[in-house]
């Protein structure tokens, strides 16, 4: 029997050997942090502090701006020295809070709860909400919203996403190797909140030691199974994971995994849920993989939210032979950052440094030759060629007829295109010009 997988997809070189064997280490405390009030999907937060105010580590500094929002907390103790507009990793100016670190590492009062599994589902959700947890795989969707499905859409399965199919990135892999027990406990919390008795952990087969560790722990949990998945991009996308493990197909948008009775959470998110419920710890730090052929010492770092990417580059020995591009995330779904003076957020999974000699500048891309490779590769079974052609010609409304919103911009199409067409960029342009 073959490994679980989905139709379509691609097989880029994963390049994980650069950082896979590097244990997670903590960064030096930053002298100051710049914490954006919009680092999650949904409404931005409102400042809950003022300039000159002293704050403690873990204290709420950003109040949620609506149901689809997430609280933001200080990652250091110190003084608020500025509240203003600062660029984020995508180059947009967003309201941010700047805190000068006093070096005292004083925590706000946290509520420890050793008997957390005796709490009710509502009490568990309240702890997750108070901790400001969002999806840490990149989407940054507020977790408490995901855990509050409508009554008419019952959930029967929870899947923990340990695929980490994006090339170069190894943060989730290191968490599975170093903290597998916390992932299992986090999954049990999620299962209790949603009232389900079946949980799965999906891990790509290129992580055998992670699979072994997780299976050893799950052996004592009759309702939890660990699945080895085929190594194929984008195996870690929610819809692909559900298809591979459960053989359920999530319909095209606006349908979501909950429409087929499933909730999917990332490995890092699951650990953050455990820490929030067990210790009352808010989401103020995360593991970030700093890697690539253009960095001297690839590492997996625990980073305080608001730390500048320039500090991470410095702690990894700086650039090697000049950097052509620095990418937030991975090479497939990440994006080049405009400056190193942007902050790590809850959704920053990695920092990839690409040397100048490996950067391909394709200002003059070719015409679509109708080869169909993008159609074969598309995991959503769309026609990326038609979407990009309609967008290129400015026929944005016509692109909707080809399920424009069904594309989640994985980049598989652009990867296989012999004409090097910027298909994903064309699709993003079309999305920005029409309403869903």
Rosetta blueprint (number, residue, H / E / L):
1 X L
2 X L
3 X L
4 X E
5 X L
6 X L
7 X L
8 X L
9 X L
10 X E
11 X L
12 X L
13 X L
14 X L
15 X L
16 X H
17 X H
18 X H
19 X L
20 X L
21 X L
22 X L
23 X L
24 X E
25 X E
26 X E
27 X L
28 X L
29 X L
30 X L
31 X L
32 X E
33 X E
34 X E
35 X E
36 X E
37 X L
38 X L
39 X L
40 X L
41 X E
42 X L
43 X L
44 X L
45 X L
46 X E
47 X E
48 X L
49 X L
50 X L
51 X L
52 X L
53 X L
54 X E
55 X E
56 X L
57 X E
58 X L
59 X L
60 X E
61 X E
62 X E
63 X E
64 X L
65 X L
66 X L
67 X L
68 X L
69 X L
70 X L
71 X L
72 X E
73 X E
74 X L
75 X L
76 X L
77 X L
78 X E
79 X E
80 X E
81 X E
82 X E
83 X E
84 X E
85 X E
86 X E
87 X E
88 X L
89 X L
90 X L
91 X L
92 X L
93 X E
94 X E
95 X E
96 X E
97 X E
98 X E
99 X E
100 X E
101 X E
102 X L
103 X L
104 X L
105 X L
106 X L
107 X E
108 X L
109 X L
110 X L
111 X L
112 X L
113 X L
114 X L
115 X L
116 X H
117 X H
118 X H
119 X L
120 X L
121 X H
122 X H
123 X H
124 X H
125 X H
126 X H
127 X H
128 X H
129 X H
130 X H
131 X L
132 X L
133 X L
134 X E
135 X L
136 X L
137 X L
138 X L
139 X L
140 X L
141 X E
142 X E
143 X H
144 X H
145 X H
146 X H
147 X L
148 X L
149 X L
150 X L
151 X L
152 X L
153 X L
154 X L
155 X L
156 X L
157 X E
158 X E
159 X E
160 X E
161 X E
162 X L
163 X L
164 X L
165 X L
166 X L
167 X L
168 X L
169 X L
170 X L
171 X H
172 X H
173 X H
174 X H
175 X H
176 X H
177 X H
178 X H
179 X L
180 X H
181 X H
182 X H
183 X H
184 X H
185 X H
186 X H
187 X H
188 X H
189 X H
190 X H
191 X H
192 X H
193 X H
194 X H
195 X L
196 X L
197 X L
198 X L
199 X E
200 X E
201 X E
202 X E
203 X E
204 X E
205 X L
206 X L
207 X L
208 X H
209 X H
210 X H
211 X H
212 X H
213 X H
214 X H
215 X H
216 X H
217 X H
218 X H
219 X L
220 X L
221 X L
222 X L
223 X L
224 X E
225 X E
226 X E
227 X E
228 X E
229 X E
230 X L
231 X L
232 X L
233 X E
234 X L
235 X L
236 X L
237 X L
238 X H
239 X H
240 X H
241 X H
242 X H
243 X H
244 X H
245 X H
246 X H
247 X L
248 X L
249 X L
250 X L
251 X L
252 X L
253 X L
254 X L
255 X L
256 X L
257 X H
258 X H
259 X H
260 X H
261 X L
262 X E
263 X E
264 X E
265 X E
266 X E
267 X H
268 X H
269 X H
270 X H
271 X H
272 X H
273 X H
274 X H
275 X H
276 X H
277 X H
278 X H
279 X H
280 X L
281 X L
282 X L
283 X L
284 X L
285 X E
286 X E
287 X E
288 X E
289 X E
290 X E
291 X E
292 X L
293 X L
294 X L
295 X E
296 X L
297 X L
298 X L
299 X E
300 X E
301 X E
302 X E
303 X E
304 X E
305 X L
306 X L
307 X L
308 X E
309 X H
310 X H
311 X H
312 X H
313 X H
314 X H
315 X H
316 X L
317 X L
318 X L
319 X E
320 X L
321 X L
322 X L
323 X E
324 X E
325 X E
326 X E
327 X E
328 X E
329 X L
330 X L
331 X L
332 X L
333 X L
334 X L
335 X E
336 X E
337 X L
338 X L
339 X L
340 X L
341 X L
342 X L
343 X E
344 X L
345 X L
346 X L
347 X L
348 X L
349 X L
350 X E
351 X E
352 X E
353 X E
354 X E
355 X E
356 X H
357 X H
358 X H
359 X L
360 X L
361 X L
362 X L
363 X L
364 X L
365 X L
366 X L
367 X L
368 X L
369 X L
370 X L
371 X L
372 X L
373 X H
374 X H
375 X H
376 X H
377 X H
378 X L
379 X L
380 X L
381 X L
382 X L
383 X L
384 X H
385 X H
386 X H
387 X H
388 X H
389 X H
390 X H
391 X H
392 X H
393 X L
394 X L
395 X L
396 X H
397 X H
398 X H
399 X H
400 X H
401 X H
402 X H
403 X L
404 X H
405 X H
406 X H
407 X L
408 X L
409 X L
410 X L
411 X L
412 X H
413 X H
414 X H
415 X H
416 X H
417 X L
418 X L
419 X L
420 X L
421 X L
422 X L
423 X H
424 X H
425 X H
426 X H
427 X H
428 X H
429 X H
430 X H
431 X H
432 X H
433 X H
434 X L
435 X L
436 X L
